[in-house]
């Protein structure tokens, strides 16, 4: 009788312990990535723009070249000497 009772208690305890390990669907798992997709889609001005293969007319070549050069210069790292600390002892 005691062995049967302890076995039953052990079985119930095991079931309770492992019941928390199962996969549960939460609001986060149901909506995973939806805010990213929503933000990405809201930033697209013209979704049909890739279908238009006509050349762009109206941009000045020199101004465009200057803008591209400024864009490329923005990726170059500037070298700095670092931080120096001076302590004045009198």
PyMOL Python script that loads the backbone (N, CA, C, O; Angstrom):
from pymol import cmd

cmd.read_pdbstr("""\
ATOM      1  N   UNK A   1       0.817  -1.191   0.000  1.00  0.00           N
ATOM      2  CA  UNK A   1       0.000   0.000   0.000  1.00  0.00           C
ATOM      3  C   UNK A   1       0.865   1.260   0.000  1.00  0.00           C
ATOM      4  O   UNK A   1       0.609   2.194  -0.759  1.00  0.00           O
ATOM      5  N   UNK A   2       1.894   1.280   0.860  1.00  0.00           N
ATOM      6  CA  UNK A   2       2.783   2.426   0.937  1.00  0.00           C
ATOM      7  C   UNK A   2       3.578   2.583  -0.352  1.00  0.00           C
ATOM      8  O   UNK A   2       3.794   3.703  -0.814  1.00  0.00           O
ATOM      9  N   UNK A   3       4.011   1.478  -0.933  1.00  0.00           N
ATOM     10  CA  UNK A   3       4.766   1.520  -2.181  1.00  0.00           C
ATOM     11  C   UNK A   3       3.889   2.064  -3.307  1.00  0.00           C
ATOM     12  O   UNK A   3       4.352   2.855  -4.129  1.00  0.00           O
ATOM     13  N   UNK A   4       2.651   1.650  -3.343  1.00  0.00           N
ATOM     14  CA  UNK A   4       1.730   2.116  -4.367  1.00  0.00           C
ATOM     15  C   UNK A   4       1.445   3.615  -4.222  1.00  0.00           C
ATOM     16  O   UNK A   4       1.345   4.333  -5.217  1.00  0.00           O
ATOM     17  N   UNK A   5       1.318   4.068  -2.997  1.00  0.00           N
ATOM     18  CA  UNK A   5       1.068   5.486  -2.718  1.00  0.00           C
ATOM     19  C   UNK A   5       2.278   6.336  -3.110  1.00  0.00           C
ATOM     20  O   UNK A   5       2.123   7.399  -3.710  1.00  0.00           O
ATOM     21  N   UNK A   6       3.482   5.868  -2.771  1.00  0.00           N
ATOM     22  CA  UNK A   6       4.702   6.610  -3.128  1.00  0.00           C
ATOM     23  C   UNK A   6       4.916   6.624  -4.643  1.00  0.00           C
ATOM     24  O   UNK A   6       5.384   7.620  -5.195  1.00  0.00           O
ATOM     25  N   UNK A   7       4.580   5.536  -5.304  1.00  0.00           N
ATOM     26  CA  UNK A   7       4.696   5.484  -6.757  1.00  0.00           C
ATOM     27  C   UNK A   7       3.732   6.472  -7.403  1.00  0.00           C
ATOM     28  O   UNK A   7       4.092   7.166  -8.354  1.00  0.00           O
ATOM     29  N   UNK A   8       2.513   6.536  -6.888  1.00  0.00           N
ATOM     30  CA  UNK A   8       1.523   7.471  -7.412  1.00  0.00           C
ATOM     31  C   UNK A   8       1.954   8.916  -7.184  1.00  0.00           C
ATOM     32  O   UNK A   8       1.818   9.751  -8.079  1.00  0.00           O
ATOM     33  N   UNK A   9       2.472   9.217  -5.997  1.00  0.00           N
ATOM     34  CA  UNK A   9       2.961  10.566  -5.699  1.00  0.00           C
ATOM     35  C   UNK A   9       4.148  10.918  -6.603  1.00  0.00           C
ATOM     36  O   UNK A   9       4.244  12.045  -7.089  1.00  0.00           O
ATOM     37  N   UNK A  10       5.039   9.970  -6.826  1.00  0.00           N
ATOM     38  CA  UNK A  10       6.180  10.204  -7.721  1.00  0.00           C
ATOM     39  C   UNK A  10       5.732  10.440  -9.154  1.00  0.00           C
ATOM     40  O   UNK A  10       6.278  11.301  -9.843  1.00  0.00           O
ATOM     41  N   UNK A  11       4.746   9.683  -9.603  1.00  0.00           N
ATOM     42  CA  UNK A  11       4.222   9.853 -10.952  1.00  0.00           C
ATOM     43  C   UNK A  11       3.564  11.219 -11.114  1.00  0.00           C
ATOM     44  O   UNK A  11       3.771  11.892 -12.123  1.00  0.00           O
ATOM     45  N   UNK A  12       2.787  11.624 -10.142  1.00  0.00           N
ATOM     46  CA  UNK A  12       2.135  12.940 -10.186  1.00  0.00           C
ATOM     47  C   UNK A  12       3.173  14.056 -10.158  1.00  0.00           C
ATOM     48  O   UNK A  12       3.053  15.034 -10.896  1.00  0.00           O
ATOM     49  N   UNK A  13       4.199  13.915  -9.304  1.00  0.00           N
ATOM     50  CA  UNK A  13       5.251  14.936  -9.232  1.00  0.00           C
ATOM     51  C   UNK A  13       6.001  15.034 -10.557  1.00  0.00           C
ATOM     52  O   UNK A  13       6.319  16.133 -11.010  1.00  0.00           O
ATOM     53  N   UNK A  14       6.286  13.884 -11.184  1.00  0.00           N
ATOM     54  CA  UNK A  14       6.970  13.885 -12.476  1.00  0.00           C
ATOM     55  C   UNK A  14       6.117  14.564 -13.537  1.00  0.00           C
ATOM     56  O   UNK A  14       6.633  15.358 -14.324  1.00  0.00           O
ATOM     57  N   UNK A  15       4.847  14.274 -13.574  1.00  0.00           N
ATOM     58  CA  UNK A  15       3.947  14.910 -14.536  1.00  0.00           C
ATOM     59  C   UNK A  15       3.864  16.418 -14.320  1.00  0.00           C
ATOM     60  O   UNK A  15       3.827  17.184 -15.284  1.00  0.00           O
ATOM     61  N   UNK A  16       3.835  16.842 -13.070  1.00  0.00           N
ATOM     62  CA  UNK A  16       3.788  18.276 -12.786  1.00  0.00           C
ATOM     63  C   UNK A  16       5.076  18.976 -13.207  1.00  0.00           C
ATOM     64  O   UNK A  16       5.043  20.086 -13.738  1.00  0.00           O
ATOM     65  N   UNK A  17       6.201  18.325 -12.971  1.00  0.00           N
ATOM     66  CA  UNK A  17       7.491  18.928 -13.333  1.00  0.00           C
ATOM     67  C   UNK A  17       7.620  19.073 -14.843  1.00  0.00           C
ATOM     68  O   UNK A  17       8.021  20.123 -15.346  1.00  0.00           O
ATOM     69  N   UNK A  18       7.272  17.992 -15.570  1.00  0.00           N
ATOM     70  CA  UNK A  18       7.454  18.029 -17.013  1.00  0.00           C
ATOM     71  C   UNK A  18       6.327  18.730 -17.762  1.00  0.00           C
ATOM     72  O   UNK A  18       6.453  18.970 -18.963  1.00  0.00           O
ATOM     73  N   UNK A  19       5.250  19.057 -17.100  1.00  0.00           N
ATOM     74  CA  UNK A  19       4.172  19.775 -17.784  1.00  0.00           C
ATOM     75  C   UNK A  19       4.590  21.214 -18.101  1.00  0.00           C
ATOM     76  O   UNK A  19       4.059  21.812 -19.036  1.00  0.00           O
ATOM     77  N   UNK A  20       5.521  21.772 -17.346  1.00  0.00           N
ATOM     78  CA  UNK A  20       6.014  23.122 -17.615  1.00  0.00           C
ATOM     79  C   UNK A  20       7.026  23.180 -18.729  1.00  0.00           C
ATOM     80  O   UNK A  20       7.367  24.270 -19.190  1.00  0.00           O
ATOM     81  N   UNK A  21       7.519  22.037 -19.180  1.00  0.00           N
ATOM     82  CA  UNK A  21       8.540  22.006 -20.223  1.00  0.00           C
ATOM     83  C   UNK A  21       7.957  21.948 -21.626  1.00  0.00           C
ATOM     84  O   UNK A  21       8.703  22.056 -22.599  1.00  0.00           O
ATOM     85  N   UNK A  22       6.682  21.785 -21.755  1.00  0.00           N
ATOM     86  CA  UNK A  22       6.059  21.666 -23.074  1.00  0.00           C
ATOM     87  C   UNK A  22       5.990  23.012 -23.773  1.00  0.00           C
ATOM     88  O   UNK A  22       6.002  24.057 -23.123  1.00  0.00           O
ATOM     89  N   UNK A  23       5.916  22.988 -25.109  1.00  0.00           N
ATOM     90  CA  UNK A  23       5.813  24.259 -25.848  1.00  0.00           C
ATOM     91  C   UNK A  23       4.437  24.882 -25.649  1.00  0.00           C
ATOM     92  O   UNK A  23       3.410  24.209 -25.738  1.00  0.00           O
ATOM     93  N   UNK A  24       4.443  26.150 -25.385  1.00  0.00           N
ATOM     94  CA  UNK A  24       3.198  26.884 -25.209  1.00  0.00           C
ATOM     95  C   UNK A  24       3.167  28.006 -26.232  1.00  0.00           C
ATOM     96  O   UNK A  24       4.185  28.645 -26.498  1.00  0.00           O
ATOM     97  N   UNK A  25       2.022  28.237 -26.790  1.00  0.00           N
ATOM     98  CA  UNK A  25       1.886  29.333 -27.734  1.00  0.00           C
ATOM     99  C   UNK A  25       1.519  30.586 -26.956  1.00  0.00           C
ATOM    100  O   UNK A  25       0.505  30.626 -26.259  1.00  0.00           O
ATOM    101  N   UNK A  26       2.340  31.587 -27.082  1.00  0.00           N
ATOM    102  CA  UNK A  26       2.099  32.857 -26.408  1.00  0.00           C
ATOM    103  C   UNK A  26       1.772  33.922 -27.445  1.00  0.00           C
ATOM    104  O   UNK A  26       1.864  33.674 -28.647  1.00  0.00           O
ATOM    105  N   UNK A  27       1.401  35.076 -26.992  1.00  0.00           N
ATOM    106  CA  UNK A  27       1.143  36.185 -27.909  1.00  0.00           C
ATOM    107  C   UNK A  27       2.408  36.551 -28.674  1.00  0.00           C
ATOM    108  O   UNK A  27       2.341  36.930 -29.844  1.00  0.00           O
ATOM    109  N   UNK A  28       3.560  36.439 -28.018  1.00  0.00           N
ATOM    110  CA  UNK A  28       4.814  36.760 -28.680  1.00  0.00           C
ATOM    111  C   UNK A  28       5.102  35.780 -29.809  1.00  0.00           C
ATOM    112  O   UNK A  28       5.525  36.192 -30.890  1.00  0.00           O
ATOM    113  N   UNK A  29       4.881  34.498 -29.576  1.00  0.00           N
ATOM    114  CA  UNK A  29       5.168  33.522 -30.628  1.00  0.00           C
ATOM    115  C   UNK A  29       4.164  33.621 -31.773  1.00  0.00           C
ATOM    116  O   UNK A  29       4.519  33.346 -32.920  1.00  0.00           O
ATOM    117  N   UNK A  30       2.948  33.997 -31.498  1.00  0.00           N
ATOM    118  CA  UNK A  30       1.961  34.152 -32.569  1.00  0.00           C
ATOM    119  C   UNK A  30       2.253  35.363 -33.435  1.00  0.00           C
ATOM    120  O   UNK A  30       2.019  35.329 -34.643  1.00  0.00           O
ATOM    121  N   UNK A  31       2.757  36.430 -32.840  1.00  0.00           N
ATOM    122  CA  UNK A  31       3.008  37.677 -33.566  1.00  0.00           C
ATOM    123  C   UNK A  31       4.485  37.897 -33.859  1.00  0.00           C
ATOM    124  O   UNK A  31       4.895  39.019 -34.153  1.00  0.00           O
ATOM    125  N   UNK A  32       5.286  36.845 -33.784  1.00  0.00           N
ATOM    126  CA  UNK A  32       6.729  36.994 -33.962  1.00  0.00           C
ATOM    127  C   UNK A  32       7.037  37.524 -35.361  1.00  0.00           C
ATOM    128  O   UNK A  32       6.670  36.895 -36.353  1.00  0.00           O
ATOM    129  N   UNK A  33       7.711  38.680 -35.451  1.00  0.00           N
ATOM    130  CA  UNK A  33       8.129  39.253 -36.723  1.00  0.00           C
ATOM    131  C   UNK A  33       7.089  40.130 -37.390  1.00  0.00           C
ATOM    132  O   UNK A  33       7.390  40.761 -38.402  1.00  0.00           O
ATOM    133  N   UNK A  34       5.888  40.192 -36.866  1.00  0.00           N
ATOM    134  CA  UNK A  34       4.867  40.992 -37.544  1.00  0.00           C
ATOM    135  C   UNK A  34       5.151  42.483 -37.437  1.00  0.00           C
ATOM    136  O   UNK A  34       4.852  43.220 -38.377  1.00  0.00           O
ATOM    137  N   UNK A  35       5.712  42.956 -36.338  1.00  0.00           N
ATOM    138  CA  UNK A  35       6.021  44.383 -36.234  1.00  0.00           C
ATOM    139  C   UNK A  35       7.171  44.753 -37.165  1.00  0.00           C
ATOM    140  O   UNK A  35       7.190  45.854 -37.715  1.00  0.00           O
ATOM    141  N   UNK A  36       8.133  43.844 -37.347  1.00  0.00           N
ATOM    142  CA  UNK A  36       9.223  44.097 -38.286  1.00  0.00           C
ATOM    143  C   UNK A  36       8.687  44.188 -39.705  1.00  0.00           C
ATOM    144  O   UNK A  36       9.040  45.103 -40.450  1.00  0.00           O
ATOM    145  N   UNK A  37       7.833  43.241 -40.081  1.00  0.00           N
ATOM    146  CA  UNK A  37       7.260  43.257 -41.427  1.00  0.00           C
ATOM    147  C   UNK A  37       6.396  44.493 -41.633  1.00  0.00           C
ATOM    148  O   UNK A  37       6.410  45.081 -42.715  1.00  0.00           O
ATOM    149  N   UNK A  38       5.655  44.888 -40.630  1.00  0.00           N
ATOM    150  CA  UNK A  38       4.808  46.077 -40.736  1.00  0.00           C
ATOM    151  C   UNK A  38       5.666  47.333 -40.918  1.00  0.00           C
ATOM    152  O   UNK A  38       5.354  48.179 -41.756  1.00  0.00           O
ATOM    153  N   UNK A  39       6.742  47.456 -40.140  1.00  0.00           N
ATOM    154  CA  UNK A  39       7.628  48.618 -40.269  1.00  0.00           C
ATOM    155  C   UNK A  39       8.322  48.629 -41.621  1.00  0.00           C
ATOM    156  O   UNK A  39       8.477  49.690 -42.226  1.00  0.00           O
ATOM    157  N   UNK A  40       8.736  47.478 -42.100  1.00  0.00           N
ATOM    158  CA  UNK A  40       9.415  47.412 -43.391  1.00  0.00           C
ATOM    159  C   UNK A  40       8.463  47.786 -44.526  1.00  0.00           C
ATOM    160  O   UNK A  40       8.842  48.525 -45.434  1.00  0.00           O
ATOM    161  N   UNK A  41       7.246  47.286 -44.481  1.00  0.00           N
ATOM    162  CA  UNK A  41       6.285  47.603 -45.537  1.00  0.00           C
ATOM    163  C   UNK A  41       5.859  49.068 -45.508  1.00  0.00           C
ATOM    164  O   UNK A  41       5.559  49.647 -46.553  1.00  0.00           O
ATOM    165  N   UNK A  42       5.831  49.670 -44.321  1.00  0.00           N
ATOM    166  CA  UNK A  42       5.428  51.077 -44.241  1.00  0.00           C
ATOM    167  C   UNK A  42       6.517  52.014 -44.737  1.00  0.00           C
ATOM    168  O   UNK A  42       6.235  53.185 -44.991  1.00  0.00           O
ATOM    169  N   UNK A  43       7.749  51.546 -44.885  1.00  0.00           N
ATOM    170  CA  UNK A  43       8.837  52.386 -45.376  1.00  0.00           C
ATOM    171  C   UNK A  43       8.980  52.338 -46.892  1.00  0.00           C
ATOM    172  O   UNK A  43       9.773  53.091 -47.456  1.00  0.00           O
ATOM    173  N   UNK A  44       8.246  51.487 -47.547  1.00  0.00           N
ATOM    174  CA  UNK A  44       8.329  51.390 -49.001  1.00  0.00           C
ATOM    175  C   UNK A  44       7.413  52.438 -49.602  1.00  0.00           C
ATOM    176  O   UNK A  44       6.197  52.393 -49.414  1.00  0.00           O
ATOM    177  N   UNK A  45       7.999  53.387 -50.329  1.00  0.00           N
ATOM    178  CA  UNK A  45       7.228  54.470 -50.917  1.00  0.00           C
ATOM    179  C   UNK A  45       6.424  53.989 -52.110  1.00  0.00           C
ATOM    180  O   UNK A  45       5.229  54.267 -52.215  1.00  0.00           O
ATOM    181  N   UNK A  46       7.084  53.262 -53.017  1.00  0.00           N
ATOM    182  CA  UNK A  46       6.424  52.784 -54.222  1.00  0.00           C
ATOM    183  C   UNK A  46       6.773  51.311 -54.425  1.00  0.00           C
ATOM    184  O   UNK A  46       7.868  51.009 -54.899  1.00  0.00           O
ATOM    185  N   UNK A  47       5.886  50.397 -54.084  1.00  0.00           N
ATOM    186  CA  UNK A  47       6.197  48.978 -54.235  1.00  0.00           C
ATOM    187  C   UNK A  47       6.387  48.547 -55.690  1.00  0.00           C
ATOM    188  O   UNK A  47       7.017  47.521 -55.946  1.00  0.00           O
ATOM    189  N   UNK A  48       5.859  49.302 -56.636  1.00  0.00           N
ATOM    190  CA  UNK A  48       5.959  48.964 -58.057  1.00  0.00           C
ATOM    191  C   UNK A  48       7.191  49.573 -58.720  1.00  0.00           C
ATOM    192  O   UNK A  48       7.335  49.464 -59.938  1.00  0.00           O
ATOM    193  N   UNK A  49       8.080  50.207 -57.966  1.00  0.00           N
ATOM    194  CA  UNK A  49       9.214  50.923 -58.550  1.00  0.00           C
ATOM    195  C   UNK A  49      10.185  49.999 -59.268  1.00  0.00           C
ATOM    196  O   UNK A  49      10.805  50.427 -60.243  1.00  0.00           O
ATOM    197  N   UNK A  50      10.345  48.775 -58.842  1.00  0.00           N
ATOM    198  CA  UNK A  50      11.278  47.856 -59.475  1.00  0.00           C
ATOM    199  C   UNK A  50      10.840  47.407 -60.854  1.00  0.00           C
ATOM    200  O   UNK A  50      11.657  46.906 -61.626  1.00  0.00           O
ATOM    201  N   UNK A  51       9.586  47.572 -61.175  1.00  0.00           N
ATOM    202  CA  UNK A  51       9.079  47.161 -62.479  1.00  0.00           C
ATOM    203  C   UNK A  51       9.344  48.204 -63.562  1.00  0.00           C
ATOM    204  O   UNK A  51       9.306  47.879 -64.749  1.00  0.00           O
ATOM    205  N   UNK A  52       9.610  49.441 -63.178  1.00  0.00           N
ATOM    206  CA  UNK A  52       9.878  50.512 -64.135  1.00  0.00           C
ATOM    207  C   UNK A  52      11.375  50.536 -64.431  1.00  0.00           C
ATOM    208  O   UNK A  52      12.168  50.915 -63.570  1.00  0.00           O
ATOM    209  N   UNK A  53      11.767  50.138 -65.633  1.00  0.00           N
ATOM    210  CA  UNK A  53      13.178  50.069 -66.005  1.00  0.00           C
ATOM    211  C   UNK A  53      13.614  51.230 -66.880  1.00  0.00           C
ATOM    212  O   UNK A  53      14.709  51.198 -67.440  1.00  0.00           O
ATOM    213  N   UNK A  54      12.776  52.262 -67.009  1.00  0.00           N
ATOM    214  CA  UNK A  54      13.147  53.435 -67.802  1.00  0.00           C
ATOM    215  C   UNK A  54      14.267  54.193 -67.095  1.00  0.00           C
ATOM    216  O   UNK A  54      14.293  54.251 -65.865  1.00  0.00           O
ATOM    217  N   UNK A  55      15.208  54.783 -67.873  1.00  0.00           N
ATOM    218  CA  UNK A  55      16.279  55.553 -67.229  1.00  0.00           C
ATOM    219  C   UNK A  55      15.729  56.819 -66.573  1.00  0.00           C
ATOM    220  O   UNK A  55      14.735  57.388 -67.023  1.00  0.00           O
ATOM    221  N   UNK A  56      16.382  57.234 -65.526  1.00  0.00           N
ATOM    222  CA  UNK A  56      15.979  58.421 -64.784  1.00  0.00           C
ATOM    223  C   UNK A  56      16.456  59.661 -65.515  1.00  0.00           C
ATOM    224  O   UNK A  56      17.627  59.761 -65.882  1.00  0.00           O
ATOM    225  N   UNK A  57      15.561  60.596 -65.725  1.00  0.00           N
ATOM    226  CA  UNK A  57      15.872  61.814 -66.469  1.00  0.00           C
ATOM    227  C   UNK A  57      15.741  62.993 -65.523  1.00  0.00           C
ATOM    228  O   UNK A  57      14.832  63.042 -64.695  1.00  0.00           O
ATOM    229  N   UNK A  58      16.670  63.957 -65.654  1.00  0.00           N
ATOM    230  CA  UNK A  58      16.535  65.186 -64.899  1.00  0.00           C
ATOM    231  C   UNK A  58      17.598  65.396 -63.838  1.00  0.00           C
ATOM    232  O   UNK A  58      17.593  66.438 -63.182  1.00  0.00           O
ATOM    233  N   UNK A  59      18.507  64.456 -63.640  1.00  0.00           N
ATOM    234  CA  UNK A  59      19.569  64.654 -62.659  1.00  0.00           C
ATOM    235  C   UNK A  59      20.827  65.151 -63.363  1.00  0.00           C
ATOM    236  O   UNK A  59      21.230  64.610 -64.393  1.00  0.00           O
ATOM    237  N   UNK A  60      21.432  66.171 -62.804  1.00  0.00           N
ATOM    238  CA  UNK A  60      22.683  66.709 -63.332  1.00  0.00           C
ATOM    239  C   UNK A  60      23.817  65.741 -63.004  1.00  0.00           C
ATOM    240  O   UNK A  60      23.932  65.296 -61.862  1.00  0.00           O
ATOM    241  N   UNK A  61      24.639  65.416 -63.968  1.00  0.00           N
ATOM    242  CA  UNK A  61      25.723  64.455 -63.776  1.00  0.00           C
ATOM    243  C   UNK A  61      26.748  64.913 -62.754  1.00  0.00           C
ATOM    244  O   UNK A  61      27.206  64.111 -61.941  1.00  0.00           O
ATOM    245  N   UNK A  62      27.119  66.195 -62.781  1.00  0.00           N
ATOM    246  CA  UNK A  62      28.122  66.715 -61.845  1.00  0.00           C
ATOM    247  C   UNK A  62      27.593  66.720 -60.409  1.00  0.00           C
ATOM    248  O   UNK A  62      28.298  66.332 -59.478  1.00  0.00           O
ATOM    249  N   UNK A  63      26.353  67.161 -60.242  1.00  0.00           N
ATOM    250  CA  UNK A  63      25.766  67.184 -58.898  1.00  0.00           C
ATOM    251  C   UNK A  63      25.617  65.769 -58.356  1.00  0.00           C
ATOM    252  O   UNK A  63      25.866  65.517 -57.177  1.00  0.00           O
ATOM    253  N   UNK A  64      25.213  64.854 -59.218  1.00  0.00           N
ATOM    254  CA  UNK A  64      25.076  63.461 -58.790  1.00  0.00           C
ATOM    255  C   UNK A  64      26.425  62.879 -58.416  1.00  0.00           C
ATOM    256  O   UNK A  64      26.533  62.147 -57.432  1.00  0.00           O
ATOM    257  N   UNK A  65      27.467  63.197 -59.198  1.00  0.00           N
ATOM    258  CA  UNK A  65      28.818  62.724 -58.884  1.00  0.00           C
ATOM    259  C   UNK A  65      29.312  63.251 -57.548  1.00  0.00           C
ATOM    260  O   UNK A  65      29.933  62.518 -56.778  1.00  0.00           O
ATOM    261  N   UNK A  66      29.039  64.525 -57.270  1.00  0.00           N
ATOM    262  CA  UNK A  66      29.438  65.106 -55.982  1.00  0.00           C
ATOM    263  C   UNK A  66      28.706  64.432 -54.820  1.00  0.00           C
ATOM    264  O   UNK A  66      29.306  64.154 -53.781  1.00  0.00           O
ATOM    265  N   UNK A  67      27.421  64.172 -54.998  1.00  0.00           N
ATOM    266  CA  UNK A  67      26.662  63.501 -53.940  1.00  0.00           C
ATOM    267  C   UNK A  67      27.184  62.093 -53.693  1.00  0.00           C
ATOM    268  O   UNK A  67      27.280  61.658 -52.545  1.00  0.00           O
ATOM    269  N   UNK A  68      27.521  61.383 -54.759  1.00  0.00           N
ATOM    270  CA  UNK A  68      28.051  60.032 -54.594  1.00  0.00           C
ATOM    271  C   UNK A  68      29.409  60.056 -53.889  1.00  0.00           C
ATOM    272  O   UNK A  68      29.701  59.182 -53.073  1.00  0.00           O
ATOM    273  N   UNK A  69      30.222  61.039 -54.197  1.00  0.00           N
ATOM    274  CA  UNK A  69      31.541  61.144 -53.543  1.00  0.00           C
ATOM    275  C   UNK A  69      31.375  61.447 -52.048  1.00  0.00           C
ATOM    276  O   UNK A  69      32.083  60.874 -51.219  1.00  0.00           O
ATOM    277  N   UNK A  70      30.454  62.333 -51.705  1.00  0.00           N
ATOM    278  CA  UNK A  70      30.186  62.623 -50.289  1.00  0.00           C
ATOM    279  C   UNK A  70      29.678  61.372 -49.575  1.00  0.00           C
ATOM    280  O   UNK A  70      30.035  61.114 -48.426  1.00  0.00           O
ATOM    281  N   UNK A  71      28.849  60.605 -50.263  1.00  0.00           N
ATOM    282  CA  UNK A  71      28.319  59.365 -49.690  1.00  0.00           C
ATOM    283  C   UNK A  71      29.452  58.384 -49.411  1.00  0.00           C
ATOM    284  O   UNK A  71      29.487  57.761 -48.349  1.00  0.00           O
ATOM    285  N   UNK A  72      30.361  58.245 -50.341  1.00  0.00           N
ATOM    286  CA  UNK A  72      31.484  57.310 -50.153  1.00  0.00           C
ATOM    287  C   UNK A  72      32.432  57.787 -49.056  1.00  0.00           C
ATOM    288  O   UNK A  72      32.970  56.973 -48.305  1.00  0.00           O
ATOM    289  N   UNK A  73      32.641  59.103 -48.960  1.00  0.00           N
ATOM    290  CA  UNK A  73      33.520  59.647 -47.918  1.00  0.00           C
ATOM    291  C   UNK A  73      32.939  59.416 -46.523  1.00  0.00           C
ATOM    292  O   UNK A  73      33.687  59.346 -45.549  1.00  0.00           O
ATOM    293  N   UNK A  74      31.631  59.300 -46.420  1.00  0.00           N
ATOM    294  CA  UNK A  74      30.995  59.090 -45.122  1.00  0.00           C
ATOM    295  C   UNK A  74      31.326  57.745 -44.505  1.00  0.00           C
ATOM    296  O   UNK A  74      31.154  57.571 -43.299  1.00  0.00           O
ATOM    297  N   UNK A  75      31.797  56.786 -45.297  1.00  0.00           N
ATOM    298  CA  UNK A  75      32.122  55.461 -44.773  1.00  0.00           C
ATOM    299  C   UNK A  75      33.581  55.325 -44.357  1.00  0.00           C
ATOM    300  O   UNK A  75      33.956  54.329 -43.738  1.00  0.00           O
ATOM    301  N   UNK A  76      34.398  56.301 -44.686  1.00  0.00           N
ATOM    302  CA  UNK A  76      35.816  56.228 -44.299  1.00  0.00           C
ATOM    303  C   UNK A  76      35.951  56.586 -42.832  1.00  0.00           C
ATOM    304  O   UNK A  76      35.321  57.523 -42.342  1.00  0.00           O
ATOM    305  N   UNK A  77      36.781  55.828 -42.145  1.00  0.00           N
ATOM    306  CA  UNK A  77      36.991  56.075 -40.719  1.00  0.00           C
ATOM    307  C   UNK A  77      38.020  57.195 -40.548  1.00  0.00           C
ATOM    308  O   UNK A  77      39.049  57.244 -41.221  1.00  0.00           O
ATOM    309  N   UNK A  78      37.698  58.071 -39.636  1.00  0.00           N
ATOM    310  CA  UNK A  78      38.640  59.140 -39.310  1.00  0.00           C
ATOM    311  C   UNK A  78      39.562  58.647 -38.202  1.00  0.00           C
ATOM    312  O   UNK A  78      39.110  58.038 -37.233  1.00  0.00           O
ATOM    313  N   UNK A  79      40.839  58.910 -38.349  1.00  0.00           N
ATOM    314  CA  UNK A  79      41.789  58.489 -37.321  1.00  0.00           C
ATOM    315  C   UNK A  79      41.858  59.558 -36.236  1.00  0.00           C
ATOM    316  O   UNK A  79      41.955  60.750 -36.526  1.00  0.00           O
ATOM    317  N   UNK A  80      41.809  59.124 -35.019  1.00  0.00           N
ATOM    318  CA  UNK A  80      41.929  60.050 -33.897  1.00  0.00           C
ATOM    319  C   UNK A  80      43.082  59.574 -33.022  1.00  0.00           C
ATOM    320  O   UNK A  80      43.408  58.388 -32.975  1.00  0.00           O
ATOM    321  N   UNK A  81      43.675  60.519 -32.344  1.00  0.00           N
ATOM    322  CA  UNK A  81      44.826  60.197 -31.500  1.00  0.00           C
ATOM    323  C   UNK A  81      44.414  59.515 -30.216  1.00  0.00           C
ATOM    324  O   UNK A  81      45.250  58.903 -29.552  1.00  0.00           O
ATOM    325  N   UNK A  82      43.187  59.600 -29.858  1.00  0.00           N
ATOM    326  CA  UNK A  82      42.730  58.982 -28.614  1.00  0.00           C
ATOM    327  C   UNK A  82      42.625  60.033 -27.532  1.00  0.00           C
ATOM    328  O   UNK A  82      42.777  61.231 -27.772  1.00  0.00           O
ATOM    329  N   UNK A  83      42.364  59.551 -26.348  1.00  0.00           N
ATOM    330  CA  UNK A  83      42.170  60.437 -25.220  1.00  0.00           C
ATOM    331  C   UNK A  83      43.456  60.558 -24.409  1.00  0.00           C
ATOM    332  O   UNK A  83      44.114  59.561 -24.109  1.00  0.00           O
ATOM    333  N   UNK A  84      43.799  61.785 -24.063  1.00  0.00           N
ATOM    334  CA  UNK A  84      44.978  61.972 -23.215  1.00  0.00           C
ATOM    335  C   UNK A  84      44.559  62.751 -21.972  1.00  0.00           C
ATOM    336  O   UNK A  84      43.756  63.681 -22.039  1.00  0.00           O
ATOM    337  N   UNK A  85      45.120  62.348 -20.851  1.00  0.00           N
ATOM    338  CA  UNK A  85      44.798  62.984 -19.579  1.00  0.00           C
ATOM    339  C   UNK A  85      46.071  63.602 -19.010  1.00  0.00           C
ATOM    340  O   UNK A  85      47.110  62.948 -18.922  1.00  0.00           O
ATOM    341  N   UNK A  86      45.972  64.865 -18.627  1.00  0.00           N
ATOM    342  CA  UNK A  86      47.109  65.557 -18.024  1.00  0.00           C
ATOM    343  C   UNK A  86      46.746  65.907 -16.600  1.00  0.00           C
ATOM    344  O   UNK A  86      45.701  66.505 -16.344  1.00  0.00           O
ATOM    345  N   UNK A  87      47.626  65.527 -15.655  1.00  0.00           N
ATOM    346  CA  UNK A  87      47.403  65.826 -14.250  1.00  0.00           C
ATOM    347  C   UNK A  87      48.479  66.832 -13.831  1.00  0.00           C
ATOM    348  O   UNK A  87      49.672  66.593 -14.015  1.00  0.00           O
ATOM    349  N   UNK A  88      48.043  67.945 -13.273  1.00  0.00           N
ATOM    350  CA  UNK A  88      48.959  69.009 -12.888  1.00  0.00           C
ATOM    351  C   UNK A  88      49.205  68.899 -11.382  1.00  0.00           C
ATOM    352  O   UNK A  88      48.318  69.185 -10.578  1.00  0.00           O
ATOM    353  N   UNK A  89      50.414  68.484 -11.011  1.00  0.00           N
ATOM    354  CA  UNK A  89      50.782  68.402  -9.585  1.00  0.00           C
ATOM    355  C   UNK A  89      51.659  69.592  -9.242  1.00  0.00           C
ATOM    356  O   UNK A  89      52.697  69.800  -9.870  1.00  0.00           O
ATOM    357  N   UNK A  90      51.251  70.376  -8.251  1.00  0.00           N
ATOM    358  CA  UNK A  90      52.037  71.543  -7.854  1.00  0.00           C
ATOM    359  C   UNK A  90      52.700  71.299  -6.539  1.00  0.00           C
ATOM    360  O   UNK A  90      53.409  72.169  -6.034  1.00  0.00           O
TER     361      UNK A  90
END
""", "prot")
cmd.dss("prot")
cmd.show_as("cartoon", "prot")
cmd.util.cbc("prot")
cmd.orient("prot")
